[in-house]
Amino acid sequence: LIKLAVQVETLKKSIRLHLPRSMPDQVILRYALARLPRLLV
């Protein structure tokens, strides 16, 4: 279980998540979120 404080911005065709700079393992989470749209198709 991962608990994060994230600011969510809704755009016309996408959703943007603003992660805190002090969050550990940012690189891993950004990589996973970047690949998410490929998994949903």
C-alpha positions in Angstrom: 0.0 0.0 0.0 1.4 3.4 -1.0 -0.1 6.6 0.4 0.7 9.8 -1.5 -0.4 13.4 -1.5 -0.8 14.2 -5.1 -2.3 17.3 -6.8 -4.6 16.1 -9.7 -5.1 18.4 -12.7 -7.8 17.4 -15.3 -7.2 18.4 -18.9 -9.3 17.8 -22.0 -7.8 14.5 -22.9 -5.6 13.6 -20.0 -5.0 13.8 -16.3 -1.8 15.2 -14.9 -0.5 14.2 -11.5 1.8 16.6 -9.6 4.0 14.6 -7.2 5.8 16.1 -4.2 9.5 16.6 -4.8 10.5 14.9 -1.5 8.8 11.7 -2.4 11.1 8.6 -2.4 11.4 6.5 -5.5 10.0 9.2 -7.9 11.8 7.6 -10.9 10.1 4.2 -10.4 6.7 5.7 -10.0 7.1 8.1 -13.0 8.2 5.1 -15.1 5.2 3.1 -14.1 2.7 6.0 -14.7 4.2 6.7 -18.1 3.6 3.0 -19.2 0.1 2.9 -17.8 -1.7 4.2 -21.0 -0.1 1.3 -23.0 -1.5 -1.2 -20.5 -5.0 0.1 -20.8 -5.3 -0.2 -24.6 
